[in-house]
Amino acid sequence: MAGFFKKLFNKIADQAEVDWDELEANLIASDLGAKQSIAIVDELYDLGREITAEDVVEVTKKRLSTVLPEDTPPPAPRAEGKPVVILIVGVNGTGKTTSSAKLGLWLKNRGHSVMLAAADTFRAAAVEQLQRWGDRLDIPVVTGKPNSDPSSVCFNAHKQAIAQNADFLICDTAGRIHTRHNLMEELGKIRRTIAKQDEKAPDLTFLVVDASTGSNALNQAREFHKASPLDGVIVTKLDGSGKGGIAITIYDQLKVAPRFIGTGEEPEAFSIFEKDRFVGEVL
């Protein structure tokens, strides 16, 4: 039994009878959100009998499986041959640069040619970090001068990716405080600059959120979705915390689906989102 459900099971199993308010509070605390937590409690209450810890887990799993979307096909190369451009966005500290590299490896391991763009030019360590990942994973990284315009880095990387017939270009953009208007405006500039060489690009924008930050991750998703429409979420730091409920809340409220999950530090600790596995193993 995965972390979240194990904790939930143990709390209920240790009680002589269910404390409904405490159960609802525990569900909300796991980042499922008030709407889904109340729905789960109502469904359990409507059973009209004394419920067990097994009932709680079973009803919760069934509810979450209903709420979550069906699995989305993995990113695939474009038929006309131009690179698929993926923007990786998010605030600092969520694992954005690491997720960019891990996604690159995931695609490379499936036979695709991949390039990385180090467009987080405001955080000096981010460029070096991505370069180290590139060297380790044998994935080329395009960089610019220190403090250079992130959109120019993306433009040059896109130009090289087109010239080299790369299947994918992953752009690691600057970590942004989602309440800072000027930094959000910069995302729009990056999108416009990339579109100069390919009007269909960028193809995908993925937001990286830290599972342990709870409701703040929902606020981030809401603001980023306004500034640069999101095609999915990468949920990081799911290694044992049992706090993956935020992925459900983001989808429930914004209809932005989880696409990949990170479950550890190693580059292979990264996988495409699969609903049944997520509910059965990760949560």
Secondary structure per residue as TSV (DSSP state, phi and psi in degrees):
chain	resnum	aa	ss	phi	psi
A	1	M	-	360.0	133.2
A	2	A	-	-72.3	170.5
A	3	G	H	-52.8	-54.6
A	4	F	H	-61.2	-48.4
A	5	F	H	-70.8	-31.9
A	6	K	H	-65.7	-44.9
A	7	K	H	-62.5	-43.5
A	8	L	H	-63.0	-45.4
A	9	F	H	-59.1	-47.8
A	10	N	H	-64.4	-37.4
A	11	K	H	-65.0	-41.5
A	12	I	H	-73.8	-40.2
A	13	A	H	-64.1	-27.1
A	14	D	T	-83.6	-3.2
A	15	Q	S	-101.5	144.8
A	16	A	S	-67.9	-38.1
A	17	E	S	-147.6	159.4
A	18	V	-	-71.4	130.2
A	19	D	-	-94.0	104.5
A	20	W	H	-62.4	-40.0
A	21	D	H	-65.1	-40.2
A	22	E	H	-67.7	-38.9
A	23	L	H	-61.6	-46.5
A	24	E	H	-61.1	-41.5
A	25	A	H	-64.1	-39.2
A	26	N	H	-65.2	-39.8
A	27	L	H	-66.0	-44.2
A	28	I	H	-63.7	-39.4
A	29	A	H	-64.5	-20.9
A	30	S	T	-87.3	10.4
A	31	D	T	74.2	21.3
A	32	L	-	-76.0	-17.0
A	33	G	-	88.0	155.8
A	34	A	H	-64.9	-40.5
A	35	K	H	-58.8	-51.8
A	36	Q	H	-71.6	-35.6
A	37	S	H	-63.2	-44.6
A	38	I	H	-64.9	-40.0
A	39	A	H	-62.8	-39.4
A	40	I	H	-66.0	-45.3
A	41	V	H	-63.2	-42.7
A	42	D	H	-61.2	-41.6
A	43	E	H	-65.3	-39.1
A	44	L	H	-67.0	-42.8
A	45	Y	H	-62.9	-36.4
A	46	D	T	-70.9	-10.1
A	47	L	T	-63.1	-25.3
A	48	G	-	70.7	26.4
A	49	R	S	-150.7	174.8
A	50	E	-	-68.4	127.8
A	51	I	-	-102.2	155.5
A	52	T	-	-110.2	172.0
A	53	A	H	-62.1	-35.0
A	54	E	H	-62.6	-39.8
A	55	D	H	-60.0	-45.0
A	56	V	H	-61.1	-46.9
A	57	V	H	-65.5	-43.7
A	58	E	H	-64.0	-46.7
A	59	V	H	-65.6	-40.2
A	60	T	H	-64.9	-45.2
A	61	K	H	-60.8	-44.2
A	62	K	H	-63.0	-42.2
A	63	R	H	-63.8	-45.7
A	64	L	H	-66.8	-35.8
A	65	S	H	-64.5	-32.9
A	66	T	H	-72.6	-37.6
A	67	V	H	-74.2	-42.3
A	68	L	S	-68.5	150.1
A	69	P	-	-75.4	162.9
A	70	E	-	-66.1	157.5
A	71	D	-	-60.2	134.8
A	72	T	-	-89.4	137.6
A	73	P	-	-57.4	146.8
A	74	P	-	-66.4	157.2
A	75	P	-	-55.6	136.7
A	76	A	-	-127.3	149.3
A	77	P	-	-58.1	152.0
A	78	R	-	-79.6	143.6
A	79	A	T	-61.8	-35.6
A	80	E	T	-82.1	-3.3
A	81	G	-	99.1	-16.3
A	82	K	-	-71.4	152.8
A	83	P	-	-64.2	143.5
A	84	V	E	-78.4	119.9
A	85	V	E	-97.4	123.3
A	86	I	E	-115.8	120.0
A	87	L	E	-90.2	129.5
A	88	I	E	-106.2	118.4
A	89	V	E	-124.3	165.5
A	90	G	-	150.5	172.6
A	91	V	-	-85.0	163.9
A	92	N	T	-63.4	144.5
A	93	G	T	92.1	-1.2
A	94	T	S	-88.3	-10.9
A	95	G	S	97.1	28.0
A	96	K	H	-66.5	-49.2
A	97	T	H	-65.8	-42.8
A	98	T	H	-62.7	-40.8
A	99	S	H	-65.8	-35.6
A	100	S	H	-58.5	-46.5
A	101	A	H	-67.3	-42.2
A	102	K	H	-63.7	-40.2
A	103	L	H	-64.2	-40.0
A	104	G	H	-59.0	-44.0
A	105	L	H	-65.7	-41.7
A	106	W	H	-58.3	-43.5
A	107	L	H	-70.4	-41.4
A	108	K	H	-61.2	-40.6
A	109	N	T	-66.8	-13.0
A	110	R	T	-102.5	18.0
A	111	G	T	88.8	10.5
A	112	H	-	-95.9	149.5
A	113	S	-	-88.4	133.9
A	114	V	E	-132.6	142.8
A	115	M	E	-128.1	152.1
A	116	L	E	-116.9	143.5
A	117	A	E	-116.4	122.6
A	118	A	E	-88.3	79.3
A	119	A	E	-96.4	6.5
A	120	D	-	-88.0	70.9
A	121	T	T	-81.5	-12.2
A	122	F	T	-81.3	-22.8
A	123	R	S	-109.0	100.8
A	124	A	H	-52.0	-40.7
A	125	A	H	-66.2	-23.5
A	126	A	H	-66.8	-39.0
A	127	V	H	-64.6	-47.7
A	128	E	H	-63.3	-37.8
A	129	Q	H	-62.1	-45.7
A	130	L	H	-67.3	-36.5
A	131	Q	H	-63.0	-41.4
A	132	R	H	-62.5	-42.5
A	133	W	H	-61.7	-43.0
A	134	G	H	-59.8	-43.6
A	135	D	H	-63.4	-42.5
A	136	R	H	-66.4	-38.6
A	137	L	H	-98.1	-1.5
A	138	D	T	58.7	50.8
A	139	I	-	-123.3	125.9
A	140	P	-	-65.1	140.7
A	141	V	E	-122.2	128.0
A	142	V	E	-98.1	127.3
A	143	T	-	-123.0	166.0
A	144	G	-	-120.7	-173.1
A	145	K	S	-73.1	155.7
A	146	P	T	-54.2	135.8
A	147	N	T	63.0	18.4
A	148	S	-	-73.8	165.1
A	149	D	-	-65.7	121.0
A	150	P	H	-56.3	-35.8
A	151	S	H	-66.3	-32.3
A	152	S	H	-70.7	-35.0
A	153	V	H	-63.3	-44.5
A	154	C	H	-64.5	-40.1
A	155	F	H	-62.0	-48.5
A	156	N	H	-65.2	-39.7
A	157	A	H	-64.4	-40.4
A	158	H	H	-63.5	-41.9
A	159	K	H	-60.1	-44.4
A	160	Q	H	-67.4	-40.1
A	161	A	H	-63.0	-38.8
A	162	I	H	-65.7	-45.3
A	163	A	H	-62.6	-33.7
A	164	Q	T	-96.6	7.4
A	165	N	T	56.3	37.9
A	166	A	-	-68.8	146.1
A	167	D	S	-75.5	-38.5
A	168	F	E	-136.3	142.3
A	169	L	E	-123.2	122.7
A	170	I	E	-109.2	119.4
A	171	C	E	-102.8	114.0
A	172	D	E	-85.9	102.8
A	173	T	E	-86.9	167.4
A	174	A	-	-63.3	139.6
A	175	G	-	-66.2	124.6
A	176	R	-	-117.6	137.9
A	177	I	-	-75.5	117.7
A	178	H	T	-67.6	-8.3
A	179	T	T	-93.7	-1.7
A	180	R	-	-90.5	107.3
A	181	H	H	-60.1	-42.3
A	182	N	H	-64.8	-35.9
A	183	L	H	-71.4	-34.5
A	184	M	H	-68.4	-36.2
A	185	E	H	-61.2	-33.6
A	186	E	H	-63.2	-33.1
A	187	L	H	-59.8	-40.6
A	188	G	H	-62.5	-37.9
A	189	K	H	-65.3	-41.7
A	190	I	H	-60.9	-44.4
A	191	R	H	-61.6	-44.7
A	192	R	H	-65.6	-38.0
A	193	T	H	-67.2	-43.6
A	194	I	H	-64.1	-36.3
A	195	A	H	-67.4	-16.3
A	196	K	T	-63.3	-30.8
A	197	Q	T	-98.4	-13.4
A	198	D	-	-161.8	106.9
A	199	E	T	-63.6	-17.4
A	200	K	T	-86.2	-11.9
A	201	A	-	-93.5	153.4
A	202	P	-	-71.7	150.8
A	203	D	-	-83.8	-36.7
A	204	L	E	-141.0	144.0
A	205	T	E	-127.3	119.4
A	206	F	E	-112.7	130.3
A	207	L	E	-94.0	131.6
A	208	V	E	-96.1	124.1
A	209	V	E	-124.6	145.9
A	210	D	E	-89.6	119.6
A	211	A	G	-59.0	-24.9
A	212	S	G	-83.2	-5.5
A	213	T	G	-90.8	-4.9
A	214	G	T	62.1	-133.4
A	215	S	H	-61.9	-24.0
A	216	N	H	-63.3	-32.5
A	217	A	H	-65.4	-35.1
A	218	L	H	-65.3	-42.1
A	219	N	H	-61.7	-41.5
A	220	Q	H	-60.9	-47.3
A	221	A	H	-60.3	-41.3
A	222	R	H	-62.3	-45.3
A	223	E	H	-70.9	-42.0
A	224	F	H	-65.8	-36.6
A	225	H	H	-64.5	-33.3
A	226	K	H	-68.9	-42.8
A	227	A	H	-77.8	-35.8
A	228	S	S	-151.6	97.3
A	229	P	-	-45.0	126.6
A	230	L	-	-89.5	143.1
A	231	D	S	-105.0	-3.4
A	232	G	E	169.0	172.0
A	233	V	E	-124.4	139.4
A	234	I	E	-105.6	118.6
A	235	V	E	-100.1	120.5
A	236	T	E	-107.2	169.1
A	237	K	-	61.1	44.4
A	238	L	-	-96.0	17.3
A	239	D	S	-82.0	82.9
A	240	G	S	92.6	-7.4
A	241	S	-	-77.2	-24.5
A	242	G	-	66.3	24.1
A	243	K	-	-107.0	27.2
A	244	G	T	-75.3	1.8
A	245	G	H	-59.5	-22.6
A	246	I	H	-62.6	-30.0
A	247	A	H	-63.5	-36.3
A	248	I	H	-70.0	-42.8
A	249	T	H	-65.2	-41.9
A	250	I	H	-62.2	-43.2
A	251	Y	H	-68.0	-42.0
A	252	D	H	-61.1	-38.7
A	253	Q	H	-93.3	-31.8
A	254	L	H	-115.8	-10.9
A	255	K	-	59.4	33.2
A	256	V	-	-104.2	113.7
A	257	A	-	-82.0	147.1
A	258	P	E	-66.4	135.0
A	259	R	E	-115.0	-36.6
A	260	F	E	-141.8	156.6
A	261	I	E	-132.0	142.5
A	262	G	E	-109.3	128.4
A	263	T	-	-121.8	12.8
A	264	G	S	177.9	-177.5
A	265	E	S	-82.4	-30.8
A	266	E	S	-68.2	149.4
A	267	P	T	-59.5	-28.3
A	268	E	T	-81.2	-9.4
A	269	A	S	-81.3	60.9
A	270	F	E	-156.7	129.8
A	271	S	E	-147.0	158.5
A	272	I	E	-69.9	148.5
A	273	F	-	-70.9	127.5
A	274	E	-	-129.1	118.7
A	275	K	H	-54.5	-50.3
A	276	D	H	-62.8	-40.6
A	277	R	H	-68.8	-40.4
A	278	F	I	-59.9	-49.3
A	279	V	I	-70.4	-39.2
A	280	G	I	-81.4	-32.3
A	281	E	I	-117.7	-46.3
A	282	V	I	-74.7	-48.4
A	283	L	-	-68.0	360.0
